Every structure is written in C-alpha cells, then in structure tokens.
Amino acid sequence: MQWASALSVQSQLSHAFTELKRQLTPALEFGAPDLAIVFFTPYFDAAEIAAQIQRHFGPRYLLGCSASGVIGGAREFESPINQTHIELVPALSLTLAHLPGVEIEPFHLQNDDLPDLDSPPQAWIERLQITPEPAPYFILLANTDFANLPGLLLGLDFAYGPGRTIGGIASFQEDNILLHQGKVMGTGAAGLALKGNITMDTVVAQGCRPIGQPLSITACNTHYLTELDDRQAIEVLSQTYHELTPEDQELLRSNGLFLGIASTEFVEEFNQGDFLIRTVYNIDQTKGAIVIAETLRPGQTVQFHLRDAKTAATDLQTMLQRYQAQDGAPHTAGGLLFTCTGRGQHLYGHPDHDSNLFTSIVGDVPLGGFFCNGEIGPVGPTTYLHGYTSAFGLFRPKKLS
C-alpha cells in the first residue's frame, strides 16, 4: 500500500498539474493509482480537473469536492475571507493511493434515495449495492443541499457496523461541486466503500475540554434541556460558571458554551474525547431551559465544555498520541484530514497547525484533505456530523507483507 499527497496554488491549471505531478512522481512507480482524491477551490472548472487527473495519473476511482481551503502534502491552504465572502483563489489538493488487495465500490445518493430509518439493514445494502462482508470502510463527501446526511450516517452504521465512516461537507459558500468517477455533480452525497486488505483508523478531535462534573439529564424536551440531576439546568449552569476561574469565565463569554453528550454510558469514568460536542444555542429564561443543537433524551450523561485554540491544540495532541501508541500506527500508509473552516488560521492565528502537529506525532505520513462545512467521524460506536472538529481517516494494510 502506498499513498502520496500534494498541493498546488498555481493560477493556471496546466501549471498546477505540472507541479502536482512533480511532487507525486514517487507514487507512480507502481503504475496508475487505484484511487485519486481531489479537493479544489472553484477557481478551476471541475470537469477539466477530472480530465487532467485522468490524463496525468489514470486512476481507477476518483472522488472529490469543492472547498474553501485544501490540505495536501501536510500543508494547508485557506482562501482569504473578504468581509462576508470567501475570495475565489486557486488551490488544488490531490491524494493518490495504490491499494493492492483492496476492493473499491463507489456510490452516489440524493436526498430522496435513502431508505426509511425504520427499514432493516438489507434495505440499505440493496440501495447502495454494497455487501456488508467483508466489512467496508467509507469515505463520504456531501454537498450542502444533502439534508439527510445524519440519517445516512445512522444507516451506514446500522447496516455495515459502527464507526466506519469518515468525510465532510463541501465548503465553498455556494455552487459547491462533487466529483465522482469523473462526473460533475451539484447535489447529493458521493462516496467510496473500501474493502479487503485495508484498515481505516479514525482520530476525531473536537477541540473542547470539560468543565464542572458529568451530570444526568432528568428532564428535557427535544432541544430544550430543563433539568440536570433533578435540579433546574440553568441553576446548574450558573453554579458551574461561578466555580470557573476568571480566565475561563471570560472564555465562556467570548467563545460560547458547549454541551458534551456521552457517547456511551458503559464506562466507570468519563474522559476527554468520550463526549459528542454540541453547541449551546441559547439560554431561554422564559422556559427555564438551555437550548442545545441536538435532540436530547432523559438519562443521558452530559457535561459542559469550553473551546479555545489552546484547548483545541491540546485535545488534538492527546488524540494523536493515543493513536500513535496503538499497535498498528507505525504501519500507517496515508491519511485524510477533514477539518472545520472554523479551525486553521481562524482559530490558531497561523497556517498548517493541525497538519504540522500530525506530522510531529505520527511522522511523515502523506496527508490530504480539506476545510469542511461539517465533519464526519465516529465518537465511540456511532458516526456523527460535527463542527469545529478535525477528523482523520488513517489507512494501513490489514495484512503486512
């Protein structure tokens, strides 16, 4: 298994591909790659990008989308933001992979293509035309119009096994594009199922740290959290706030508050990374409730969280170090990074932060990806759509030669 990744910001597409080919030449020693994954600003024509990839590299499978920022060769490029608009500038990231012993199955879905969520696993299998054995790993890209993405993630977990999907939502402000097998698609979701001699590990860093203590929801109504441990939720939040340091109180006021929802109840002690992070939208004093960007249910364990650049960096470092300590980590051949447009320079004040941290801990592993309008990755046994998150898919052979 061999991966390679490169990035170009040349303003002429022919020059960009000359630069990419020079950087990616080592990946061509085994002939045409099995897989090409491309992310690009819509400065270029998507159909011409697909044609150039086929002309220069001849991959068997091609997947990609438009983005406000791209990642390639462990470098990050983010389009400048001019007041409320993203400036249209050239950037192109290309990742190539030779995947011997790996079966690749492409699929494309529209909003009305999904089975009902009450349907059995077989309905999902028949719709995607992908068998569950051997168990597949999914790379999934969605356009902003694909409203049924949470349902699709539930269906993939249900039919194919938990936590096997990684990806993101295209992120230019409008007119986003998916590239799927050389075809330009303006709507829906597109992806690939990888099966056979491949393992995909995931690292999902949500960039938050807990404050206060884990608590149980004792009363709620959809998005409205009203009681925690039989106390009014607003009262618990007020107490938590007043127990913070002045620095953390200021952080809460400036960066907002988040609620972590435990990914599983079957642990004795909750640690950072065990929670699905959701935004606190509002404090509704008239209803005596905290409004959360998630449907809640009684009995869930939750904990308030804060987010800032230092916390995001520490969280990612912890997750990557935890991954690097795993037995299979030294055999990682390549990776894809799906990170939020709210991270990068916007969060850290300088480029390449998450890519550089990845390289410093995991090593010189080819890394491609893009800045997303929503990131896809597992927390515990379930795959979720995230925000402000860096989600890595890290690939290695299942059987070492």
C-alpha positions in Angstrom: 0.0 0.0 0.0 1.3 3.4 -1.0 -0.1 6.9 -0.6 1.1 10.3 -1.8 -0.3 13.8 -1.4 0.5 17.2 -2.9 -0.9 20.7 -3.1 -0.6 23.5 -5.7 -1.8 27.1 -5.7 -0.8 27.8 -9.3 -3.3 30.0 -11.1 -3.1 28.1 -14.4 -4.5 24.5 -14.3 -1.8 23.2 -16.6 0.9 24.6 -14.3 -0.8 23.2 -11.3 -0.8 19.7 -12.7 2.9 20.1 -13.7 3.6 20.9 -10.1 1.4 18.1 -8.7 2.9 15.5 -11.0 6.5 16.5 -9.9 5.5 16.1 -6.3 3.6 12.9 -6.8 6.1 11.1 -9.1 7.2 8.6 -6.4 3.6 7.5 -6.2 3.6 6.4 -9.8 6.4 3.8 -9.5 3.7 1.1 -9.3 1.8 2.4 -12.3 -1.6 4.1 -12.3 -3.0 4.6 -8.8 -6.2 2.8 -7.7 -7.6 5.9 -6.1 -7.4 9.7 -6.6 -9.0 12.1 -4.1 -9.1 15.7 -5.1 -10.2 18.9 -3.3 -10.2 22.3 -5.0 -11.5 25.8 -4.9 -14.0 26.5 -7.7 -11.5 28.8 -9.3 -11.0 26.0 -11.8 -13.5 24.1 -13.9 -14.3 20.8 -12.2 -14.7 18.8 -15.4 -11.3 20.0 -16.6 -9.8 19.0 -13.2 -11.2 15.5 -13.6 -9.9 15.3 -17.2 -6.4 16.4 -16.2 -6.3 13.9 -13.3 -7.3 11.1 -15.8 -4.8 12.3 -18.4 -1.8 12.6 -16.0 -2.5 9.8 -13.5 -5.2 7.5 -14.8 -6.7 6.4 -11.5 -9.4 3.6 -11.4 -11.5 5.7 -9.0 -11.9 9.4 -8.5 -13.7 11.3 -5.7 -13.5 14.9 -4.7 -15.3 18.2 -4.0 -15.0 22.0 -3.9 -13.8 23.6 -0.8 -12.8 27.0 0.7 -9.5 25.5 1.8 -7.5 22.4 0.9 -4.8 20.2 2.5 -2.1 18.4 0.7 1.4 17.2 1.3 0.7 18.0 5.0 0.3 21.7 4.1 -2.9 23.7 4.5 -4.2 26.5 2.2 -7.3 28.6 3.2 -9.0 31.0 0.9 -8.9 34.6 2.2 -12.2 35.9 3.7 -13.1 39.4 2.5 -15.7 40.8 4.9 -18.5 38.2 4.5 -17.3 36.5 1.3 -14.6 33.9 0.5 -12.3 35.2 -2.2 -12.0 33.0 -5.2 -8.4 32.0 -5.4 -6.7 28.9 -7.0 -5.9 25.9 -4.8 -5.8 22.2 -5.6 -5.0 19.2 -3.4 -4.5 15.7 -4.8 -4.0 12.4 -3.0 -3.1 9.2 -4.8 -3.2 5.7 -3.4 -2.1 2.3 -4.6 -4.2 -0.2 -2.8 -3.3 -3.8 -3.6 -5.9 -6.3 -2.4 -8.5 -3.6 -1.8 -11.9 -3.6 -3.5 -13.3 -0.1 -4.1 -17.1 0.4 -4.6 -18.4 3.9 -5.5 -21.9 5.2 -4.8 -23.9 8.4 -5.2 -27.1 9.4 -3.4 -29.7 12.1 -3.5 -32.0 13.2 -0.6 -34.9 11.1 -1.7 -32.8 7.9 -2.2 -32.4 6.8 1.4 -34.4 4.0 2.9 -36.8 4.8 5.8 -34.9 4.8 9.1 -37.2 2.0 10.3 -36.0 -0.2 7.4 -33.9 -3.3 8.0 -30.2 -3.4 7.2 -30.9 -5.2 3.9 -32.7 -2.1 2.6 -29.5 -0.1 2.9 -27.4 -2.8 1.4 -29.7 -3.1 -1.6 -29.8 0.7 -2.1 -26.1 1.1 -2.0 -25.4 -2.2 -3.8 -22.5 -2.8 -1.3 -22.4 -6.1 0.6 -21.5 -6.0 4.3 -18.9 -8.7 4.1 -16.0 -8.1 4.2 -16.9 -5.1 6.3 -16.3 -1.9 4.4 -14.8 1.5 5.4 -16.5 4.5 3.9 -15.1 7.9 2.6 -18.1 10.2 2.3 -18.5 13.7 0.8 -21.7 15.6 0.8 -23.0 18.8 -0.8 -24.6 21.4 1.4 -28.1 20.5 -0.1 -27.9 17.0 1.3 -30.3 17.4 4.2 -30.5 13.7 5.1 -26.8 13.3 6.0 -27.5 12.4 9.7 -29.9 9.7 8.5 -27.4 8.3 6.1 -24.7 8.1 8.8 -27.2 6.2 11.0 -28.0 3.9 8.1 -24.3 3.1 7.3 -23.6 2.3 11.0 -26.7 0.2 11.2 -26.1 -1.8 8.0 -22.3 -2.1 8.0 -21.0 -1.7 11.5 -20.3 1.1 13.9 -17.8 3.9 13.3 -16.6 3.0 9.8 -17.2 6.4 8.0 -15.1 9.5 7.6 -15.6 12.6 5.5 -17.1 16.1 5.2 -19.4 18.6 3.6 -18.2 20.8 0.7 -17.4 24.2 2.0 -17.4 27.0 -0.6 -20.1 29.4 0.1 -22.3 28.5 -2.8 -22.4 26.4 -6.0 -20.5 23.5 -4.4 -19.5 20.6 -6.6 -18.9 16.9 -6.1 -16.6 14.9 -8.4 -17.5 11.3 -8.6 -15.9 8.9 -11.1 -15.1 11.8 -13.4 -18.7 13.1 -13.3 -19.5 16.6 -12.0 -22.4 16.6 -9.6 -24.0 19.6 -8.0 -26.2 17.8 -5.5 -26.3 14.9 -3.1 -23.6 12.8 -1.4 -20.9 10.7 -3.0 -18.6 8.2 -1.5 -16.4 5.1 -1.7 -16.5 1.8 0.2 -13.1 0.3 0.7 -12.9 -3.5 1.5 -10.3 -6.2 1.7 -6.7 -5.6 2.7 -7.2 -2.3 4.4 -7.8 -0.9 7.9 -9.0 2.6 8.5 -8.3 4.0 11.9 -10.0 7.3 13.0 -8.9 10.2 15.1 -11.7 12.7 16.0 -10.6 15.8 17.9 -13.5 18.0 18.8 -11.3 20.7 20.4 -13.1 21.1 23.8 -12.3 20.4 27.4 -14.9 19.6 30.1 -15.8 22.0 33.0 -17.8 21.1 36.0 -18.9 17.4 36.5 -20.7 14.8 34.4 -24.5 15.1 35.1 -27.6 13.1 34.2 -30.5 14.6 32.2 -33.6 14.3 34.3 -35.9 16.4 32.2 -35.8 17.7 28.6 -37.9 18.3 25.6 -36.3 17.8 22.2 -33.6 20.6 22.1 -34.6 22.1 25.5 -32.6 20.9 28.5 -34.5 21.7 31.6 -33.2 19.5 34.5 -29.8 18.0 35.4 -29.6 15.7 38.4 -33.2 16.8 39.4 -32.1 20.5 39.5 -33.0 23.2 37.1 -30.4 23.2 34.3 -30.0 26.9 34.3 -29.2 26.8 38.0 -26.6 24.1 37.5 -25.0 26.1 34.7 -24.9 29.3 36.9 -23.2 27.3 39.6 -20.7 25.9 37.1 -19.9 29.3 35.8 -19.3 30.9 39.2 -16.9 28.0 40.1 -14.7 28.7 37.0 -11.5 30.8 37.1 -11.9 34.4 35.8 -10.0 33.3 32.7 -12.4 30.5 31.9 -15.4 32.8 32.6 -14.1 35.2 30.0 -13.5 32.3 27.6 -17.1 31.2 28.1 -18.4 34.7 27.4 -16.2 35.2 24.3 -16.2 31.8 22.7 -19.6 30.4 23.8 -20.6 27.3 25.7 -20.8 23.7 24.6 -22.5 20.6 25.9 -20.8 17.2 25.7 -23.2 14.2 25.4 -21.6 10.9 26.5 -21.0 8.6 23.5 -21.6 5.6 25.8 -23.0 5.0 29.3 -20.9 1.9 29.8 -17.8 3.4 31.4 -16.9 3.9 35.0 -15.2 7.2 34.4 -15.6 9.7 31.5 -12.5 11.2 29.9 -11.9 14.0 27.4 -13.0 12.6 24.0 -15.8 10.5 25.4 -18.4 13.1 24.6 -20.2 14.3 21.5 -19.8 18.1 21.5 -22.8 20.2 20.6 -23.3 24.0 20.7 -25.4 25.7 23.3 -27.6 28.0 21.2 -29.5 29.9 23.8 -30.5 30.3 27.5 -34.3 30.5 27.4 -35.2 32.1 30.7 -38.9 32.1 29.9 -38.9 28.3 29.6 -36.2 27.8 32.2 -34.2 25.8 29.6 -30.8 25.6 27.9 -31.3 25.2 24.1 -28.9 22.6 22.6 -28.1 21.8 19.0 -29.1 18.2 19.4 -32.2 16.2 20.3 -31.9 15.1 23.9 -33.4 12.3 26.0 -33.7 11.7 29.7 -31.0 9.6 31.2 -28.1 10.8 29.0 -24.9 11.8 30.8 -23.7 15.2 29.8 -21.0 17.7 30.8 -20.5 21.4 29.9 -17.4 22.1 27.8 -15.3 25.1 26.7 -13.3 25.6 23.5 -10.3 27.8 22.5 -7.1 27.5 20.5 -5.0 26.1 23.3 -7.7 23.5 24.2 -8.1 22.5 20.6 -4.4 22.0 20.2 -4.1 20.0 23.4 -7.1 17.9 22.5 -5.7 17.0 19.1 -2.3 16.3 20.6 -3.8 13.9 23.1 -5.9 12.1 20.4 -2.9 11.7 18.1 -0.6 10.5 20.8 -3.3 8.0 21.8 -3.4 6.8 18.2 0.3 6.6 17.8 0.5 4.3 20.9 -1.7 1.7 19.1 0.0 -1.4 17.7 -0.9 -0.7 14.0 0.1 3.0 14.0 3.7 2.5 12.7 2.3 0.9 9.5 0.1 3.9 8.6 0.5 4.5 4.9 -1.6 7.6 4.4 -4.3 9.8 5.8 -7.2 12.2 5.0 -8.0 15.1 7.2 -11.5 16.7 7.3 -11.2 19.8 9.4 -13.6 22.7 10.1 -13.4 26.0 8.4 -13.6 27.4 12.0 -10.2 25.9 12.7 -7.0 26.6 10.8 -5.8 30.3 10.8 -9.2 31.4 12.1 -8.6 29.5 15.3 -4.8 29.4 15.7 -3.7 32.6 14.0 -1.3 30.8 11.7 -1.5 28.1 8.9 -0.7 24.4 9.0 -1.3 23.9 12.7 -3.2 20.6 12.7 -1.1 19.2 9.8 2.2 20.1 11.5 1.0 18.6 14.8 0.0 15.4 12.9 3.5 15.1 11.3 5.3 15.8 14.5 3.5 12.9 16.3 2.6 10.4 13.6 5.5 11.0 11.3 6.0 11.8 7.6 2.7 10.2 6.5 1.1 11.6 3.3 -1.9 13.7 4.4 -4.5 15.2 2.2 -7.9 16.7 2.9 -10.0 19.9 3.1 -11.7 22.5 5.3 -15.3 21.4 5.7 -18.7 22.9 6.3 -19.3 19.9 8.7 -17.0 17.0 9.5 -18.0 13.3 9.6 -16.4 10.9 12.1 -17.1 8.5 14.9 -17.3 9.2 18.6 -17.5 5.9 20.4 -19.5 3.4 18.4 -21.6 5.9 16.4 -20.7 8.2 13.4 -21.8 11.8 13.7 -21.7 15.1 11.9 -19.5 17.5 13.8 -18.5 21.2 13.8 -15.1 22.8 14.8 -13.6 19.3 14.6 -10.6 17.7 13.0 -11.5 14.2 11.8 -8.7 12.0 10.4 -9.0 8.7 8.5 -5.7 6.9 8.7 -5.1 3.9 6.4 -2.8 0.9 6.6 -2.8 -2.6 5.2 -4.7 -5.2 7.2 -2.1 -7.9 6.3 1.5 -6.8 6.3 3.7 -8.3 3.6 
